[in-house]
């Protein structure tokens, strides 16, 4: 597993089958319900590249891996 910088992370929360971001890293919209499916989240846990398109502004995030708290992405998310 490649070590990624913390600047490339973004927190998420899973509620039931739904995946939420407290804030969109691009437009700043709050409590964003994503279209990420359970299978896609499992792929991210298995370090399979998974694309997430934010429904609020169509911002694209390439998730390289995920853990229980963060998406680890290909680009810097934290400014």
mmCIF file of the N, C-alpha and C atoms, coordinates in Angstrom:
data_MODEL
# 
_entry.id   MODEL 
# 
loop_
_atom_site.group_PDB 
_atom_site.id 
_atom_site.type_symbol 
_atom_site.label_atom_id 
_atom_site.label_alt_id 
_atom_site.label_comp_id 
_atom_site.label_asym_id 
_atom_site.label_entity_id 
_atom_site.label_seq_id 
_atom_site.pdbx_PDB_ins_code 
_atom_site.Cartn_x 
_atom_site.Cartn_y 
_atom_site.Cartn_z 
_atom_site.occupancy 
_atom_site.B_iso_or_equiv 
_atom_site.pdbx_formal_charge 
_atom_site.auth_seq_id 
_atom_site.auth_comp_id 
_atom_site.auth_asym_id 
_atom_site.auth_atom_id 
_atom_site.pdbx_PDB_model_num 
ATOM 1   N N  . UNK A 1 1  ? 0.847   -1.173 0.000   1.00 0.00 ? 1  UNK A N  1 
ATOM 2   C CA . UNK A 1 1  ? 0.000   0.000  0.000   1.00 0.00 ? 1  UNK A CA 1 
ATOM 3   C C  . UNK A 1 1  ? 0.897   1.242  0.000   1.00 0.00 ? 1  UNK A C  1 
ATOM 4   N N  . UNK A 1 2  ? 0.642   2.139  -0.930  1.00 0.00 ? 2  UNK A N  1 
ATOM 5   C CA . UNK A 1 2  ? 1.407   3.378  -1.049  1.00 0.00 ? 2  UNK A CA 1 
ATOM 6   C C  . UNK A 1 2  ? 0.957   4.351  0.038   1.00 0.00 ? 2  UNK A C  1 
ATOM 7   N N  . UNK A 1 3  ? 1.922   5.005  0.664   1.00 0.00 ? 3  UNK A N  1 
ATOM 8   C CA . UNK A 1 3  ? 1.621   5.981  1.697   1.00 0.00 ? 3  UNK A CA 1 
ATOM 9   C C  . UNK A 1 3  ? 1.222   7.303  1.051   1.00 0.00 ? 3  UNK A C  1 
ATOM 10  N N  . UNK A 1 4  ? 0.018   7.765  1.335   1.00 0.00 ? 4  UNK A N  1 
ATOM 11  C CA . UNK A 1 4  ? -0.493  9.009  0.765   1.00 0.00 ? 4  UNK A CA 1 
ATOM 12  C C  . UNK A 1 4  ? -0.458  10.112 1.823   1.00 0.00 ? 4  UNK A C  1 
ATOM 13  N N  . UNK A 1 5  ? -0.231  11.365 1.409   1.00 0.00 ? 5  UNK A N  1 
ATOM 14  C CA . UNK A 1 5  ? -0.217  12.460 2.380   1.00 0.00 ? 5  UNK A CA 1 
ATOM 15  C C  . UNK A 1 5  ? -1.619  12.741 2.920   1.00 0.00 ? 5  UNK A C  1 
ATOM 16  N N  . UNK A 1 6  ? -1.661  13.210 4.166   1.00 0.00 ? 6  UNK A N  1 
ATOM 17  C CA . UNK A 1 6  ? -2.951  13.478 4.805   1.00 0.00 ? 6  UNK A CA 1 
ATOM 18  C C  . UNK A 1 6  ? -3.729  14.572 4.072   1.00 0.00 ? 6  UNK A C  1 
ATOM 19  N N  . UNK A 1 7  ? -3.046  15.454 3.349   1.00 0.00 ? 7  UNK A N  1 
ATOM 20  C CA . UNK A 1 7  ? -3.715  16.501 2.576   1.00 0.00 ? 7  UNK A CA 1 
ATOM 21  C C  . UNK A 1 7  ? -4.607  15.918 1.489   1.00 0.00 ? 7  UNK A C  1 
ATOM 22  N N  . UNK A 1 8  ? -4.375  14.659 1.141   1.00 0.00 ? 8  UNK A N  1 
ATOM 23  C CA . UNK A 1 8  ? -5.165  13.984 0.109   1.00 0.00 ? 8  UNK A CA 1 
ATOM 24  C C  . UNK A 1 8  ? -6.348  13.219 0.690   1.00 0.00 ? 8  UNK A C  1 
ATOM 25  N N  . UNK A 1 9  ? -6.724  13.528 1.918   1.00 0.00 ? 9  UNK A N  1 
ATOM 26  C CA . UNK A 1 9  ? -7.848  12.815 2.532   1.00 0.00 ? 9  UNK A CA 1 
ATOM 27  C C  . UNK A 1 9  ? -9.063  13.716 2.642   1.00 0.00 ? 9  UNK A C  1 
ATOM 28  N N  . UNK A 1 10 ? -10.219 13.069 2.748   1.00 0.00 ? 10 UNK A N  1 
ATOM 29  C CA . UNK A 1 10 ? -11.443 13.802 3.040   1.00 0.00 ? 10 UNK A CA 1 
ATOM 30  C C  . UNK A 1 10 ? -12.335 12.889 3.874   1.00 0.00 ? 10 UNK A C  1 
ATOM 31  N N  . UNK A 1 11 ? -12.865 13.402 5.003   1.00 0.00 ? 11 UNK A N  1 
ATOM 32  C CA . UNK A 1 11 ? -13.690 12.560 5.877   1.00 0.00 ? 11 UNK A CA 1 
ATOM 33  C C  . UNK A 1 11 ? -15.070 12.304 5.274   1.00 0.00 ? 11 UNK A C  1 
ATOM 34  N N  . UNK A 1 12 ? -15.599 11.153 5.615   1.00 0.00 ? 12 UNK A N  1 
ATOM 35  C CA . UNK A 1 12 ? -16.949 10.802 5.189   1.00 0.00 ? 12 UNK A CA 1 
ATOM 36  C C  . UNK A 1 12 ? -17.638 10.074 6.341   1.00 0.00 ? 12 UNK A C  1 
ATOM 37  N N  . UNK A 1 13 ? -18.922 9.897  6.206   1.00 0.00 ? 13 UNK A N  1 
ATOM 38  C CA . UNK A 1 13 ? -19.683 9.166  7.212   1.00 0.00 ? 13 UNK A CA 1 
ATOM 39  C C  . UNK A 1 13 ? -20.680 8.257  6.512   1.00 0.00 ? 13 UNK A C  1 
ATOM 40  N N  . UNK A 1 14 ? -20.792 7.051  7.006   1.00 0.00 ? 14 UNK A N  1 
ATOM 41  C CA . UNK A 1 14 ? -21.749 6.085  6.455   1.00 0.00 ? 14 UNK A CA 1 
ATOM 42  C C  . UNK A 1 14 ? -22.904 5.960  7.430   1.00 0.00 ? 14 UNK A C  1 
ATOM 43  N N  . UNK A 1 15 ? -24.110 6.179  6.926   1.00 0.00 ? 15 UNK A N  1 
ATOM 44  C CA . UNK A 1 15 ? -25.326 6.052  7.719   1.00 0.00 ? 15 UNK A CA 1 
ATOM 45  C C  . UNK A 1 15 ? -26.219 5.062  6.993   1.00 0.00 ? 15 UNK A C  1 
ATOM 46  N N  . UNK A 1 16 ? -26.332 3.860  7.545   1.00 0.00 ? 16 UNK A N  1 
ATOM 47  C CA . UNK A 1 16 ? -27.058 2.803  6.848   1.00 0.00 ? 16 UNK A CA 1 
ATOM 48  C C  . UNK A 1 16 ? -26.321 2.465  5.565   1.00 0.00 ? 16 UNK A C  1 
ATOM 49  N N  . UNK A 1 17 ? -27.000 2.571  4.443   1.00 0.00 ? 17 UNK A N  1 
ATOM 50  C CA . UNK A 1 17 ? -26.390 2.322  3.136   1.00 0.00 ? 17 UNK A CA 1 
ATOM 51  C C  . UNK A 1 17 ? -25.901 3.608  2.472   1.00 0.00 ? 17 UNK A C  1 
ATOM 52  N N  . UNK A 1 18 ? -26.148 4.749  3.104   1.00 0.00 ? 18 UNK A N  1 
ATOM 53  C CA . UNK A 1 18 ? -25.817 6.044  2.516   1.00 0.00 ? 18 UNK A CA 1 
ATOM 54  C C  . UNK A 1 18 ? -24.444 6.524  2.968   1.00 0.00 ? 18 UNK A C  1 
ATOM 55  N N  . UNK A 1 19 ? -23.749 7.214  2.051   1.00 0.00 ? 19 UNK A N  1 
ATOM 56  C CA . UNK A 1 19 ? -22.445 7.804  2.343   1.00 0.00 ? 19 UNK A CA 1 
ATOM 57  C C  . UNK A 1 19 ? -22.584 9.323  2.219   1.00 0.00 ? 19 UNK A C  1 
ATOM 58  N N  . UNK A 1 20 ? -22.237 10.017 3.294   1.00 0.00 ? 20 UNK A N  1 
ATOM 59  C CA . UNK A 1 20 ? -22.340 11.469 3.364   1.00 0.00 ? 20 UNK A CA 1 
ATOM 60  C C  . UNK A 1 20 ? -20.969 12.094 3.518   1.00 0.00 ? 20 UNK A C  1 
ATOM 61  N N  . UNK A 1 21 ? -20.825 13.296 2.976   1.00 0.00 ? 21 UNK A N  1 
ATOM 62  C CA . UNK A 1 21 ? -19.684 14.144 3.278   1.00 0.00 ? 21 UNK A CA 1 
ATOM 63  C C  . UNK A 1 21 ? -20.239 15.333 4.055   1.00 0.00 ? 21 UNK A C  1 
ATOM 64  N N  . UNK A 1 22 ? -19.588 15.682 5.142   1.00 0.00 ? 22 UNK A N  1 
ATOM 65  C CA . UNK A 1 22 ? -20.050 16.831 5.929   1.00 0.00 ? 22 UNK A CA 1 
ATOM 66  C C  . UNK A 1 22 ? -19.963 18.115 5.122   1.00 0.00 ? 22 UNK A C  1 
ATOM 67  N N  . UNK A 1 23 ? -18.991 18.138 4.200   1.00 0.00 ? 23 UNK A N  1 
ATOM 68  C CA . UNK A 1 23 ? -18.811 19.322 3.359   1.00 0.00 ? 23 UNK A CA 1 
ATOM 69  C C  . UNK A 1 23 ? -18.154 18.898 2.052   1.00 0.00 ? 23 UNK A C  1 
ATOM 70  N N  . UNK A 1 24 ? -18.586 19.483 0.954   1.00 0.00 ? 24 UNK A N  1 
ATOM 71  C CA . UNK A 1 24 ? -17.954 19.236 -0.339  1.00 0.00 ? 24 UNK A CA 1 
ATOM 72  C C  . UNK A 1 24 ? -16.595 19.928 -0.358  1.00 0.00 ? 24 UNK A C  1 
ATOM 73  N N  . UNK A 1 25 ? -15.518 19.215 -0.732  1.00 0.00 ? 25 UNK A N  1 
ATOM 74  C CA . UNK A 1 25 ? -14.204 19.845 -0.748  1.00 0.00 ? 25 UNK A CA 1 
ATOM 75  C C  . UNK A 1 25 ? -14.054 20.922 -1.832  1.00 0.00 ? 25 UNK A C  1 
ATOM 76  N N  . UNK A 1 26 ? -14.966 20.968 -2.787  1.00 0.00 ? 26 UNK A N  1 
ATOM 77  C CA . UNK A 1 26 ? -14.867 21.949 -3.864  1.00 0.00 ? 26 UNK A CA 1 
ATOM 78  C C  . UNK A 1 26 ? -15.764 23.158 -3.626  1.00 0.00 ? 26 UNK A C  1 
ATOM 79  N N  . UNK A 1 27 ? -17.068 22.953 -3.507  1.00 0.00 ? 27 UNK A N  1 
ATOM 80  C CA . UNK A 1 27 ? -17.990 24.091 -3.415  1.00 0.00 ? 27 UNK A CA 1 
ATOM 81  C C  . UNK A 1 27 ? -18.376 24.446 -1.982  1.00 0.00 ? 27 UNK A C  1 
ATOM 82  N N  . UNK A 1 28 ? -18.082 23.569 -1.014  1.00 0.00 ? 28 UNK A N  1 
ATOM 83  C CA . UNK A 1 28 ? -18.377 23.862 0.378   1.00 0.00 ? 28 UNK A CA 1 
ATOM 84  C C  . UNK A 1 28 ? -19.796 23.556 0.814   1.00 0.00 ? 28 UNK A C  1 
ATOM 85  N N  . UNK A 1 29 ? -20.604 22.978 -0.076  1.00 0.00 ? 29 UNK A N  1 
ATOM 86  C CA . UNK A 1 29 ? -21.967 22.592 0.295   1.00 0.00 ? 29 UNK A CA 1 
ATOM 87  C C  . UNK A 1 29 ? -21.898 21.636 1.482   1.00 0.00 ? 29 UNK A C  1 
ATOM 88  N N  . UNK A 1 30 ? -22.853 21.719 2.392   1.00 0.00 ? 30 UNK A N  1 
ATOM 89  C CA . UNK A 1 30 ? -22.800 20.888 3.597   1.00 0.00 ? 30 UNK A CA 1 
ATOM 90  C C  . UNK A 1 30 ? -23.772 19.717 3.537   1.00 0.00 ? 30 UNK A C  1 
ATOM 91  N N  . UNK A 1 31 ? -23.424 18.678 4.308   1.00 0.00 ? 31 UNK A N  1 
ATOM 92  C CA . UNK A 1 31 ? -24.231 17.449 4.412   1.00 0.00 ? 31 UNK A CA 1 
ATOM 93  C C  . UNK A 1 31 ? -24.620 16.894 3.046   1.00 0.00 ? 31 UNK A C  1 
ATOM 94  N N  . UNK A 1 32 ? -23.614 16.559 2.262   1.00 0.00 ? 32 UNK A N  1 
ATOM 95  C CA . UNK A 1 32 ? -23.821 16.093 0.896   1.00 0.00 ? 32 UNK A CA 1 
ATOM 96  C C  . UNK A 1 32 ? -24.020 14.577 0.886   1.00 0.00 ? 32 UNK A C  1 
ATOM 97  N N  . UNK A 1 33 ? -25.179 14.147 0.418   1.00 0.00 ? 33 UNK A N  1 
ATOM 98  C CA . UNK A 1 33 ? -25.461 12.729 0.222   1.00 0.00 ? 33 UNK A CA 1 
ATOM 99  C C  . UNK A 1 33 ? -24.876 12.331 -1.123  1.00 0.00 ? 33 UNK A C  1 
ATOM 100 N N  . UNK A 1 34 ? -23.931 11.399 -1.122  1.00 0.00 ? 34 UNK A N  1 
ATOM 101 C CA . UNK A 1 34 ? -23.292 10.974 -2.367  1.00 0.00 ? 34 UNK A CA 1 
ATOM 102 C C  . UNK A 1 34 ? -24.094 9.853  -3.012  1.00 0.00 ? 34 UNK A C  1 
ATOM 103 N N  . UNK A 1 35 ? -23.735 9.540  -4.249  1.00 0.00 ? 35 UNK A N  1 
ATOM 104 C CA . UNK A 1 35 ? -24.355 8.433  -4.968  1.00 0.00 ? 35 UNK A CA 1 
ATOM 105 C C  . UNK A 1 35 ? -23.518 7.160  -4.855  1.00 0.00 ? 35 UNK A C  1 
ATOM 106 N N  . UNK A 1 36 ? -22.537 7.156  -3.940  1.00 0.00 ? 36 UNK A N  1 
ATOM 107 C CA . UNK A 1 36 ? -21.643 6.017  -3.782  1.00 0.00 ? 36 UNK A CA 1 
ATOM 108 C C  . UNK A 1 36 ? -22.418 4.803  -3.284  1.00 0.00 ? 36 UNK A C  1 
ATOM 109 N N  . UNK A 1 37 ? -22.301 3.714  -4.006  1.00 0.00 ? 37 UNK A N  1 
ATOM 110 C CA . UNK A 1 37 ? -22.977 2.464  -3.647  1.00 0.00 ? 37 UNK A CA 1 
ATOM 111 C C  . UNK A 1 37 ? -22.097 1.641  -2.713  1.00 0.00 ? 37 UNK A C  1 
ATOM 112 N N  . UNK A 1 38 ? -22.699 0.723  -2.006  1.00 0.00 ? 38 UNK A N  1 
ATOM 113 C CA . UNK A 1 38 ? -21.976 -0.150 -1.076  1.00 0.00 ? 38 UNK A CA 1 
ATOM 114 C C  . UNK A 1 38 ? -20.843 -0.890 -1.770  1.00 0.00 ? 38 UNK A C  1 
ATOM 115 N N  . UNK A 1 39 ? -21.084 -1.367 -2.989  1.00 0.00 ? 39 UNK A N  1 
ATOM 116 C CA . UNK A 1 39 ? -20.064 -2.101 -3.737  1.00 0.00 ? 39 UNK A CA 1 
ATOM 117 C C  . UNK A 1 39 ? -18.872 -1.196 -4.071  1.00 0.00 ? 39 UNK A C  1 
ATOM 118 N N  . UNK A 1 40 ? -19.154 0.061  -4.417  1.00 0.00 ? 40 UNK A N  1 
ATOM 119 C CA . UNK A 1 40 ? -18.087 1.006  -4.726  1.00 0.00 ? 40 UNK A CA 1 
ATOM 120 C C  . UNK A 1 40 ? -17.269 1.333  -3.475  1.00 0.00 ? 40 UNK A C  1 
ATOM 121 N N  . UNK A 1 41 ? -17.932 1.471  -2.343  1.00 0.00 ? 41 UNK A N  1 
ATOM 122 C CA . UNK A 1 41 ? -17.221 1.724  -1.096  1.00 0.00 ? 41 UNK A CA 1 
ATOM 123 C C  . UNK A 1 41 ? -16.337 0.538  -0.743  1.00 0.00 ? 41 UNK A C  1 
ATOM 124 N N  . UNK A 1 42 ? -16.835 -0.672 -0.955  1.00 0.00 ? 42 UNK A N  1 
ATOM 125 C CA . UNK A 1 42 ? -16.024 -1.865 -0.705  1.00 0.00 ? 42 UNK A CA 1 
ATOM 126 C C  . UNK A 1 42 ? -14.812 -1.902 -1.630  1.00 0.00 ? 42 UNK A C  1 
ATOM 127 N N  . UNK A 1 43 ? -14.995 -1.507 -2.881  1.00 0.00 ? 43 UNK A N  1 
ATOM 128 C CA . UNK A 1 43 ? -13.856 -1.417 -3.807  1.00 0.00 ? 43 UNK A CA 1 
ATOM 129 C C  . UNK A 1 43 ? -12.801 -0.464 -3.257  1.00 0.00 ? 43 UNK A C  1 
ATOM 130 N N  . UNK A 1 44 ? -13.241 0.682  -2.744  1.00 0.00 ? 44 UNK A N  1 
ATOM 131 C CA . UNK A 1 44 ? -12.305 1.660  -2.178  1.00 0.00 ? 44 UNK A CA 1 
ATOM 132 C C  . UNK A 1 44 ? -11.576 1.071  -0.973  1.00 0.00 ? 44 UNK A C  1 
ATOM 133 N N  . UNK A 1 45 ? -12.270 0.299  -0.144  1.00 0.00 ? 45 UNK A N  1 
ATOM 134 C CA . UNK A 1 45 ? -11.631 -0.379 0.985   1.00 0.00 ? 45 UNK A CA 1 
ATOM 135 C C  . UNK A 1 45 ? -10.567 -1.363 0.494   1.00 0.00 ? 45 UNK A C  1 
ATOM 136 N N  . UNK A 1 46 ? -10.803 -1.945 -0.679  1.00 0.00 ? 46 UNK A N  1 
ATOM 137 C CA . UNK A 1 46 ? -9.870  -2.915 -1.266  1.00 0.00 ? 46 UNK A CA 1 
ATOM 138 C C  . UNK A 1 46 ? -8.813  -2.242 -2.137  1.00 0.00 ? 46 UNK A C  1 
ATOM 139 N N  . UNK A 1 47 ? -8.704  -0.916 -2.057  1.00 0.00 ? 47 UNK A N  1 
ATOM 140 C CA . UNK A 1 47 ? -7.727  -0.109 -2.806  1.00 0.00 ? 47 UNK A CA 1 
ATOM 141 C C  . UNK A 1 47 ? -7.926  -0.167 -4.314  1.00 0.00 ? 47 UNK A C  1 
ATOM 142 N N  . UNK A 1 48 ? -9.176  -0.305 -4.746  1.00 0.00 ? 48 UNK A N  1 
ATOM 143 C CA . UNK A 1 48 ? -9.523  -0.214 -6.157  1.00 0.00 ? 48 UNK A CA 1 
ATOM 144 C C  . UNK A 1 48 ? -9.934  1.241  -6.417  1.00 0.00 ? 48 UNK A C  1 
ATOM 145 N N  . UNK A 1 49 ? -9.342  1.857  -7.426  1.00 0.00 ? 49 UNK A N  1 
ATOM 146 C CA . UNK A 1 49 ? -9.684  3.245  -7.735  1.00 0.00 ? 49 UNK A CA 1 
ATOM 147 C C  . UNK A 1 49 ? -11.180 3.374  -7.972  1.00 0.00 ? 49 UNK A C  1 
ATOM 148 N N  . UNK A 1 50 ? -11.777 4.348  -7.295  1.00 0.00 ? 50 UNK A N  1 
ATOM 149 C CA . UNK A 1 50 ? -13.220 4.552  -7.351  1.00 0.00 ? 50 UNK A CA 1 
ATOM 150 C C  . UNK A 1 50 ? -13.494 6.030  -7.571  1.00 0.00 ? 50 UNK A C  1 
ATOM 151 N N  . UNK A 1 51 ? -14.243 6.347  -8.602  1.00 0.00 ? 51 UNK A N  1 
ATOM 152 C CA . UNK A 1 51 ? -14.556 7.742  -8.886  1.00 0.00 ? 51 UNK A CA 1 
ATOM 153 C C  . UNK A 1 51 ? -15.830 8.153  -8.170  1.00 0.00 ? 51 UNK A C  1 
ATOM 154 N N  . UNK A 1 52 ? -15.773 9.303  -7.532  1.00 0.00 ? 52 UNK A N  1 
ATOM 155 C CA . UNK A 1 52 ? -16.937 9.875  -6.861  1.00 0.00 ? 52 UNK A CA 1 
ATOM 156 C C  . UNK A 1 52 ? -17.214 11.228 -7.494  1.00 0.00 ? 52 UNK A C  1 
ATOM 157 N N  . UNK A 1 53 ? -18.419 11.406 -8.014  1.00 0.00 ? 53 UNK A N  1 
ATOM 158 C CA . UNK A 1 53 ? -18.837 12.689 -8.584  1.00 0.00 ? 53 UNK A CA 1 
ATOM 159 C C  . UNK A 1 53 ? -19.806 13.321 -7.596  1.00 0.00 ? 53 UNK A C  1 
ATOM 160 N N  . UNK A 1 54 ? -19.436 14.494 -7.122  1.00 0.00 ? 54 UNK A N  1 
ATOM 161 C CA . UNK A 1 54 ? -20.253 15.174 -6.129  1.00 0.00 ? 54 UNK A CA 1 
ATOM 162 C C  . UNK A 1 54 ? -21.549 15.670 -6.761  1.00 0.00 ? 54 UNK A C  1 
ATOM 163 N N  . UNK A 1 55 ? -22.697 15.337 -6.187  1.00 0.00 ? 55 UNK A N  1 
ATOM 164 C CA . UNK A 1 55 ? -23.972 15.739 -6.774  1.00 0.00 ? 55 UNK A CA 1 
ATOM 165 C C  . UNK A 1 55 ? -24.244 17.244 -6.673  1.00 0.00 ? 55 UNK A C  1 
ATOM 166 N N  . UNK A 1 56 ? -23.547 17.929 -5.785  1.00 0.00 ? 56 UNK A N  1 
ATOM 167 C CA . UNK A 1 56 ? -23.794 19.359 -5.584  1.00 0.00 ? 56 UNK A CA 1 
ATOM 168 C C  . UNK A 1 56 ? -23.167 20.220 -6.673  1.00 0.00 ? 56 UNK A C  1 
ATOM 169 N N  . UNK A 1 57 ? -21.993 19.809 -7.202  1.00 0.00 ? 57 UNK A N  1 
ATOM 170 C CA . UNK A 1 57 ? -21.289 20.681 -8.148  1.00 0.00 ? 57 UNK A CA 1 
ATOM 171 C C  . UNK A 1 57 ? -20.552 19.903 -9.249  1.00 0.00 ? 57 UNK A C  1 
ATOM 172 N N  . UNK A 1 58 ? -20.751 18.585 -9.312  1.00 0.00 ? 58 UNK A N  1 
ATOM 173 C CA . UNK A 1 58 ? -20.116 17.707 -10.297 1.00 0.00 ? 58 UNK A CA 1 
ATOM 174 C C  . UNK A 1 58 ? -18.601 17.619 -10.162 1.00 0.00 ? 58 UNK A C  1 
ATOM 175 N N  . UNK A 1 59 ? -18.063 18.006 -9.012  1.00 0.00 ? 59 UNK A N  1 
ATOM 176 C CA . UNK A 1 59 ? -16.637 17.860 -8.734  1.00 0.00 ? 59 UNK A CA 1 
ATOM 177 C C  . UNK A 1 59 ? -16.296 16.372 -8.698  1.00 0.00 ? 59 UNK A C  1 
ATOM 178 N N  . UNK A 1 60 ? -15.195 16.010 -9.349  1.00 0.00 ? 60 UNK A N  1 
ATOM 179 C CA . UNK A 1 60 ? -14.789 14.604 -9.420  1.00 0.00 ? 60 UNK A CA 1 
ATOM 180 C C  . UNK A 1 60 ? -13.653 14.334 -8.446  1.00 0.00 ? 60 UNK A C  1 
ATOM 181 N N  . UNK A 1 61 ? -13.826 13.288 -7.654  1.00 0.00 ? 61 UNK A N  1 
ATOM 182 C CA . UNK A 1 61 ? -12.809 12.845 -6.711  1.00 0.00 ? 61 UNK A CA 1 
ATOM 183 C C  . UNK A 1 61 ? -12.432 11.424 -7.082  1.00 0.00 ? 61 UNK A C  1 
ATOM 184 N N  . UNK A 1 62 ? -11.136 11.171 -7.259  1.00 0.00 ? 62 UNK A N  1 
ATOM 185 C CA . UNK A 1 62 ? -10.660 9.818  -7.510  1.00 0.00 ? 62 UNK A CA 1 
ATOM 186 C C  . UNK A 1 62 ? -10.191 9.251  -6.172  1.00 0.00 ? 62 UNK A C  1 
ATOM 187 N N  . UNK A 1 63 ? -10.955 8.309  -5.649  1.00 0.00 ? 63 UNK A N  1 
ATOM 188 C CA . UNK A 1 63 ? -10.628 7.669  -4.378  1.00 0.00 ? 63 UNK A CA 1 
ATOM 189 C C  . UNK A 1 63 ? -9.672  6.519  -4.673  1.00 0.00 ? 63 UNK A C  1 
ATOM 190 N N  . UNK A 1 64 ? -8.494  6.573  -4.063  1.00 0.00 ? 64 UNK A N  1 
ATOM 191 C CA . UNK A 1 64 ? -7.503  5.513  -4.247  1.00 0.00 ? 64 UNK A CA 1 
ATOM 192 C C  . UNK A 1 64 ? -7.689  4.400  -3.230  1.00 0.00 ? 64 UNK A C  1 
ATOM 193 N N  . UNK A 1 65 ? -8.123  4.780  -2.043  1.00 0.00 ? 65 UNK A N  1 
ATOM 194 C CA . UNK A 1 65 ? -8.431  3.800  -0.995  1.00 0.00 ? 65 UNK A CA 1 
ATOM 195 C C  . UNK A 1 65 ? -9.278  4.490  0.059   1.00 0.00 ? 65 UNK A C  1 
ATOM 196 N N  . UNK A 1 66 ? -9.862  3.695  0.921   1.00 0.00 ? 66 UNK A N  1 
ATOM 197 C CA . UNK A 1 66 ? -10.702 4.227  1.992   1.00 0.00 ? 66 UNK A CA 1 
ATOM 198 C C  . UNK A 1 66 ? -10.446 3.441  3.262   1.00 0.00 ? 66 UNK A C  1 
ATOM 199 N N  . UNK A 1 67 ? -10.663 4.123  4.378   1.00 0.00 ? 67 UNK A N  1 
ATOM 200 C CA . UNK A 1 67 ? -10.690 3.429  5.660   1.00 0.00 ? 67 UNK A CA 1 
ATOM 201 C C  . UNK A 1 67 ? -12.036 3.775  6.305   1.00 0.00 ? 67 UNK A C  1 
ATOM 202 N N  . UNK A 1 68 ? -12.192 3.511  7.569   1.00 0.00 ? 68 UNK A N  1 
ATOM 203 C CA . UNK A 1 68 ? -13.485 3.734  8.222   1.00 0.00 ? 68 UNK A CA 1 
ATOM 204 C C  . UNK A 1 68 ? -13.860 5.205  8.353   1.00 0.00 ? 68 UNK A C  1 
ATOM 205 N N  . UNK A 1 69 ? -12.875 6.098  8.205   1.00 0.00 ? 69 UNK A N  1 
ATOM 206 C CA . UNK A 1 69 ? -13.134 7.520  8.421   1.00 0.00 ? 69 UNK A CA 1 
ATOM 207 C C  . UNK A 1 69 ? -12.854 8.426  7.233   1.00 0.00 ? 69 UNK A C  1 
ATOM 208 N N  . UNK A 1 70 ? -11.912 8.032  6.371   1.00 0.00 ? 70 UNK A N  1 
ATOM 209 C CA . UNK A 1 70 ? -11.432 8.924  5.317   1.00 0.00 ? 70 UNK A CA 1 
ATOM 210 C C  . UNK A 1 70 ? -11.386 8.253  3.951   1.00 0.00 ? 70 UNK A C  1 
ATOM 211 N N  . UNK A 1 71 ? -11.617 9.086  2.924   1.00 0.00 ? 71 UNK A N  1 
ATOM 212 C CA . UNK A 1 71 ? -11.266 8.724  1.562   1.00 0.00 ? 71 UNK A CA 1 
ATOM 213 C C  . UNK A 1 71 ? -9.855  9.239  1.334   1.00 0.00 ? 71 UNK A C  1 
ATOM 214 N N  . UNK A 1 72 ? -8.994  8.409  0.784   1.00 0.00 ? 72 UNK A N  1 
ATOM 215 C CA . UNK A 1 72 ? -7.628  8.790  0.418   1.00 0.00 ? 72 UNK A CA 1 
ATOM 216 C C  . UNK A 1 72 ? -7.650  8.971  -1.090  1.00 0.00 ? 72 UNK A C  1 
ATOM 217 N N  . UNK A 1 73 ? -7.387  10.204 -1.554  1.00 0.00 ? 73 UNK A N  1 
ATOM 218 C CA . UNK A 1 73 ? -7.624  10.567 -2.942  1.00 0.00 ? 73 UNK A CA 1 
ATOM 219 C C  . UNK A 1 73 ? -6.333  10.820 -3.708  1.00 0.00 ? 73 UNK A C  1 
ATOM 220 N N  . UNK A 1 74 ? -6.474  10.954 -5.018  1.00 0.00 ? 74 UNK A N  1 
ATOM 221 C CA . UNK A 1 74 ? -5.319  11.171 -5.883  1.00 0.00 ? 74 UNK A CA 1 
ATOM 222 C C  . UNK A 1 74 ? -4.854  12.625 -5.877  1.00 0.00 ? 74 UNK A C  1 
ATOM 223 N N  . UNK A 1 75 ? -5.702  13.541 -5.398  1.00 0.00 ? 75 UNK A N  1 
ATOM 224 C CA . UNK A 1 75 ? -5.359  14.969 -5.388  1.00 0.00 ? 75 UNK A CA 1 
ATOM 225 C C  . UNK A 1 75 ? -5.519  15.553 -3.992  1.00 0.00 ? 75 UNK A C  1 
ATOM 226 N N  . UNK A 1 76 ? -4.838  16.630 -3.773  1.00 0.00 ? 76 UNK A N  1 
ATOM 227 C CA . UNK A 1 76 ? -4.919  17.332 -2.496  1.00 0.00 ? 76 UNK A CA 1 
ATOM 228 C C  . UNK A 1 76 ? -6.343  17.870 -2.293  1.00 0.00 ? 76 UNK A C  1 
ATOM 229 N N  . UNK A 1 77 ? -6.944  17.576 -1.153  1.00 0.00 ? 77 UNK A N  1 
ATOM 230 C CA . UNK A 1 77 ? -8.287  18.036 -0.833  1.00 0.00 ? 77 UNK A CA 1 
ATOM 231 C C  . UNK A 1 77 ? -8.275  19.154 0.212   1.00 0.00 ? 77 UNK A C  1 
ATOM 232 N N  . UNK A 1 78 ? -7.253  19.147 1.055   1.00 0.00 ? 78 UNK A N  1 
ATOM 233 C CA . UNK A 1 78 ? -7.156  20.130 2.137   1.00 0.00 ? 78 UNK A CA 1 
ATOM 234 C C  . UNK A 1 78 ? -6.260  21.284 1.712   1.00 0.00 ? 78 UNK A C  1 
ATOM 235 N N  . UNK A 1 79 ? -6.743  22.471 1.884   1.00 0.00 ? 79 UNK A N  1 
ATOM 236 C CA . UNK A 1 79 ? -5.980  23.644 1.471   1.00 0.00 ? 79 UNK A CA 1 
ATOM 237 C C  . UNK A 1 79 ? -5.174  24.207 2.591   1.00 0.00 ? 79 UNK A C  1 
# 
